[in-house]
Amino acid sequence: MHRFRDEKWYPAAVAIVIGVVVFVLLNHFGGIIAWFGKIIGYFSPVILGIILAYIINPLAKFYENLLFGKGKTEKKRHIVSNILAFISVILLLALILFLLIPQLFESVSMFATNLDDYMKTVREWISKLGIAESIGNLQEILNSSENLIKKIVEIIQNNFDKIISGTASAGKSVFNWVLAFILSIYTLAEKDGLKKSVTRLFKAGMTDSHYEKLSVFIRKCDMIFEQYVSHNFLDSLIVGVITAIFMACFGMPYIGLISVVVAFVNLIPTFGPFIGEVLGAFILFFVKPWYALAFFICELVLQVIDGYVIKPKLFGTSLGVSGLLILAGIVVGGRMFGVVGILLAIPVVAILDMLFNEYFIVWLERKKKLKQDARTLEENKREGFPGDLNR
């Protein structure tokens, strides 16, 4: 192989091979992504379990640093802190369900009871906007709740197969999440052993200098992801609590339901806060329209404060990524990987930005300096100097 590298045709051959490979990959990009997605689907519970363990790990470390000194053995500290972290997550999920389920039933019951009044309001809005004629038989459907219910039943009957398929898919997703949660418990319990095995593998297959560089890079990536996840959850919690306090002050209904929804969708960067505003306003509109208006204005002000005060205080300058790159990452990530791509867009963009500025640019600058030094040395030799006079 080394003797071939000295041949004149070698660089051209390598370039041709790379070009052919890139052409084939681009020409079959959709099929490759579909195949890759299918393979990932087989391992989705394991991948989700590792992700959940990674997300819960900072909470476990928090308990370990807060509650335990150096008296206990390291293994006991890990076990107890992991148990406390998972208990906290389970209690949080139970609290959310305790807040959501009763209010969901209450909202459905209230919607069914006041359905005729809501339809009357919708008819009045349609008439005021002057669009009743342009949307076919909608006016006829909205004349009474019976017509609306009949239409809904008809839609359900016509799409029964799709509904059954969707229900089965939802059940499969719930099972995968439960399985992933169980796997995350085992992953977090075995994290030290897994870390030692991976470290030993990399040390065996790499030189010491390469391993050290890789370790530094992984530590930086871990810091970015950990800081983003923990601060994003904390920011969403703050937004949810402020929303609940505002709604309680104005006597609005469905405080638990709407504040949890707002906090949850706030995890989605850029577009999440707007989704929370619209959903909350839509729910409150059927109770009292002015509730919806007041809620929307309050959430708009809150999101401005969150974007310019709360998030900068939480994240600081640690990520240091421009808004343009974040928006581009969200759009590309969403188109390629859906909701997961949107959620991971910011930390991935931050890592790519770090790679570009701290590695690629530094490599180019070092390469340029070496060329300049070699050129200077060559010029000095031609002029009769024995070497670099700056040494």
N, C-alpha and C positions, 0 to 999 in steps of 0.2 A: 504493500500500500504506500509506504513512504517513497519508494522509487518512482511510483506513478505520479506523485504530487509534483515532482520536478519536471515532468513532461509539459510541453507547451499546450497540448490539447486538454490537459486535466481541468483547468478552470472553466473552459468552455463546456466540457462534458458535464461538470457539476451543475453549471448554470442551466443547461438544457434539461437535465433530470429534475432539478427543482422546479423549473417552469412547467414541465409535463405534470408533475405531481400537483402543483397549485391549480393548473387548468382542470385536471380530473376532479379535484376536491370542489372547486367552484361550480363545475358543471353538474355535480351530483350533490350539491350542498343540502338541498331539501331532504333527499333520501338519507344522507348521512346523519342529519339532525334527527330525523324520525327514528332511525336505527339506534342512535345514541339515547334518545328519549325512552325507547322501548327497553333497552338494557338497564337504564337508570331505574325504570319502573319496577323491575324485578328486585332491585335492592333498595327501593324507596323507604320501607320501614327502618332498615339499618341506617340509611343516610339521615332520615329524620331523627332517629335516636341519637346519632352522633351530634347533630345540630342542637337538639334539645339539651343534651349533656353539656355542650359548649356554652349554651345560653344560661343554664342553671349554675355552671361552675363559678362565675363571679360571686353569686349569692352564697355558695358554699364557702368560698374563700373569705367572704365578709364575716360569716359566722365564726369561722376558724380564727380569724385575727381578733374579732371582738370578744369572744367568750372564753377562749382557751389561752393559757399561758404556755410556758415551756415545760411545765411540770409533767403533762401527759405525754405519752409516746405519740410519735407522728401518725402512726396507723390509727390509733384511737381518735385522735383529733379529726382525721379525715372522715372516719366512719360517722362520728356524731354530727359533724358539720354537714355532711351529705344528707343524713337523715333529716336534719332541721331544714335544709334547703328544699327538699322534696315535700316535706309536710307543709312548708310555707306556700309552695306552689299549689298544692292540692287545696289548701284552705282558701287561697285566693280564687281559684276556679270555682270552688263551692260557693263563695260569697257572691261572685259574679252571677252564677246560675240562680242563686237565691234572690238576687235583685231582678234578674231578667225575666225568669219564667212567670212569676205572678203578674208582673206588669205586662208581659206579652198577652197572657190570657185576659187581663183586664182591658187592654187596648182592643183586642179582637172582639170582646163582648160589647164594649162601648161602641165600636165601629158598627157592629151588627144592629145594635139598638137604635143608633142615630143614622142609619144608612139612608133613609128617605130624606132627612134634613141635609145630609152631605150632598146627595144627588141634586136636591133643589139648589144648593149653593153653586154646584158645578154648572147646572143649567143656566143660572143667572150670569155666571162669569162668561159662559160661552155666548150667550145672547149679547152681553155688553161688548164682547170682542168682535161680534159679527161674523163668526166663523161656523155657525151651526149648519149652514147650507153646504159648506165645503167638505164636511166630514161624514156624509152619508147618513146612515140610520142611527147615529149616536144619540140624537135627541130622543128617538123612539125607545132606545135601550134605557135611557136615563129617566123615563117617565115614571117608573115605579121600581121598587126594589125587586119585585117579582120578575120583571123583564131582565134585570141585571143578573139575578141568580140563575135564571133559565139560560142566559147566554154563557155564564161561567160554567154551568153544568155541561152545556153543549161543547164548549171548548175542551173540557176535561175528557169527555167521551171520545172526541175526535183525536185526542193526543194521549190516549190511555197507555199505549205501548211505550211512548217516550217517558211518561211519568213513572211507569214501573221501572224502566231502565235507569232513569235518574235517581229513583229511590234506592235501587240496588247499588248504584255507584256511590251514593252518599253513605250507605251502610258500609261499603267497602272502605271508604275514606275514614270513617269513624274507627273501624277496626284497625286500620293501618296506624292511626294516631295513637290508639290505646297500646298497640304493640310497640310503637316507637317510644312511648313513654316508659314502658317496662324495660326496653333495651337501653334507654338513657340511664336508668338506675344502675344497670350492670356496667355500662360504659364509664360512668362517673366513679363507680366503686373500683374499677380496674385501671383508672387513668394513669396511675404511677407505673404499673407494670407495662402498659401500652407505650408510655413515654420512653421507658428504658429500652424496650425492644426496638422502637423506631430509631432512637439515638444510636444504639449499637449497630443497626443496619447501615445507617448513613456513615458512621465512623469507619465501618469495614469497607465500604465501597467508595470512599472519597479520601482525598488527601486532607491533612490537618488544616491547611489554609482554606481550602474549599469548604470544608465542614464549618469552620469558624464563620466564613462569610454567609453561608446558608443559615446558620443559627441566628446571626444578627438580623438577617432578612425576615426569618420566621417570627422572631421576637417583635419586630416592628409591625408586621402584619397582625399578629395576635393583639398587640396594643391597640391598633386601629379598630379591629373588629370588636374587642371587648369594650373599649370606650364608647364606640358607636352604639352597641346594643344596650349597655347599661344606661347611658345618658338618654337614649331614645325612649326607653321604658319610663325613666324618671320624668322626662318631659311630658309624655302622654299622661302619666299619673297626675302631674300638676295641672295640665289642661282639663282633665276630667273632673278634678276636685273643684277648680274654679268655676267650671260650667255648672256643677251641682249646686254650689253656693249661690250663684246668680239665679238659677231657676227657683231655689228655695226662697230667696228674698222676694221674688215676684209672685210666689204662690203657684208656680206652673206645675202641671201634673207630669207623671212619667219621669221623675228626676233620675231614678236609678237606671232606667232603660236608656234614656237619651245620653246621660253623662258617660255611661259605659261604652255606648256606640261611638261617641265623639272621641273618647280616649283611645279606643281600639283602632279606628280608622286614622287617627293622628300618627300612628306608627308608619303609615304609608307616606313617603316623602312627597312634597310639593302638592299633589292632588288630594291627599287624604283629608286635610282640614276642610277643604271645600266640600267634599263628599259628606263629612259629618254635619256641616252647616245645613246643607240641602235636606238631608234625611231628618234631622231634628226639626227644622222648620216645617217640613211636610207633615210630620206626625202632629205637631202642635197646631197646624193650620185648621185641622178638622175640629179642634176643641174651641179655639178662639183665634181668628186671623191676626189679631194684634199680638198674641203670644208669639206667633211665627215671625212677625216683623221684628219684635223686640229681641227674640232669640238670634235671628240672623245678624242684626246689627251688633249685638254683644259679641257673638262669635267672630265676626269680622274684626272688631277691635282687639279681641283676645288673640287672634292669629297674628295680627300686626305686632302686638307686644311680644308674643311668643317668638316670632321670627327675628325681631330686632333686639330683644332684651333677654328673654329666658334662654333660648338656644345658644346665643353667643356666650352667656355666662356658664352654661353647662359644658359646651363643647370647647370653648376657648378657641385658641388658634391651632389646636392639635392636628386637625384634619387639613386646614389650609388649602381647600380646593375651591376654585372659582365657581360661581353660580352657573356659568355657561356650561362648564364641564359636567356639573351635577345634573343639569337639565338634559343634556345630551345623553348622559349615562342612563337616566331614568327612561327616556324615550326608547333608546336602543335595547336596554335590558327588558323593558316591558314587551317590546315587539318580539324579542327572541325567546324569552323565558316566562312571560306572563307576570303574575303577581310576585313570584319569587324574584324575578329579575328586577322589578321595581323596588322591592324591599332591600335587596343587596346592592343596588346601584351605587349608593353613596360610598360605602366602605370599599367596594371594588374600584371605583373611580379614584378614591384616595390612594389605594395601593398602586394603581397604574401611574398616578401622578408622582408618587414616591419613586417608583422604578425609573420613570423618565428623568426626574430632576436629580436624584441621588446616585443613580447608577449609569444610565445611558448617557446623559450629558457629561458626567464626570469621565466616563470612558472615552467619549469623543474629545474632551479637552486634554486628557492624558495622551491620547493618540496624536493629537495635533502638536502637543509639546514635544513628543518624541521625534516627530518628523522635523520640527523646527530645529531641535538640538542636532539631529543628524545632518540637516542641511548646513547649519552653522559650522559643524565640525568639518564637513567636506569643503566648505569655502575656506576655512582656516588652513586646511591641508594644501589646497591649491595655491594659497598665498604664501606658503612656506612656514606657517606656524606649526609647532609640534602637536598642538591640541587646542582645546577650548580654553581661551584666556580668562574666562570668567571663573574657572575652577580655582 
